[in-house]
Amino acid sequence: MRVLYEGKTKNVLTDDEHVYLFFKDSATGENGVFDPGSNSVGGSVEGKGKVGLKITSYFFELMEKNNIPTHYLDSDLENGLMKVRQLTVPPLEFVLRYYTAGSMCRRFTLEEGIPFNPPYTEVTLKDDIQGDPVINERICVMKGLLKPGQYDQALELLVRVGDVLRAEIEGFGYTLLDFKIELGFDASGNIYVVDEITPDIWRIKDEAGNIPNQIDCATMLLEKIA
């Protein structure tokens, strides 16, 4: 297979017929501390890639059952590969927050844990050098990242994903604080949830108020979905 793109935690591969995501063992974080909100690789954990693939397969299938379209087609757990639809994916992350946490608190000098009702949504440009700046609809269209109308369409889908994800996480005994997803479009303009749905893209809180890192969270989830 050829490598089309190499990312922090996944590579995009092709065999010239299909597109696959290869889940790596690397995890985002800084100074040896794992953090799903970080823009750098904080270390590697053996087996993390296959665990992430199992979890994301579970949640993509859950989304499909709830009539939320995803790029997921199939998964090969043994080889850490997920077969996906070939789509156009703009360099954007769509963020939904139920509570203040992480970078938002640093940006706006807010305390952690303040609830949002309704949830707070924002879109960021994937640009490590610029620190993933928040971007609005007009700039997305101006830069050719989205077509007119797709920004609102994306936010509507983001909220739907949040409804399903939040209910599932609460069913496992945790509180979903925030999450981010990526979205892609086919040639007809249809929208899909892409990339992954794993502890690498969310923050949760347990009943004691602790926020586990993505490695510990994945371990806990495996017990729930096995």
ABEGO torsion letter per residue (X at the ends): XBBABBBAABBBBBAGABBBBBBBABBBEBGGBBBAABABBAEBBBGAAAAAAAAAAAAAAAAAAAGBBBABABBBAAAGBBBBBBBBBBBBBBBBBABBBEAAAAAAGBBBGBBBOBBBBBBBBBBAAAGGBBBBAAAAAAAGABBBGAAAAAAAAAAAAAAAAAAAAAAAGBBBABBBBBBBBBAAGBBBBBGBBBAAABBBBBAAGBBBBAAAAAAAAAAAAX
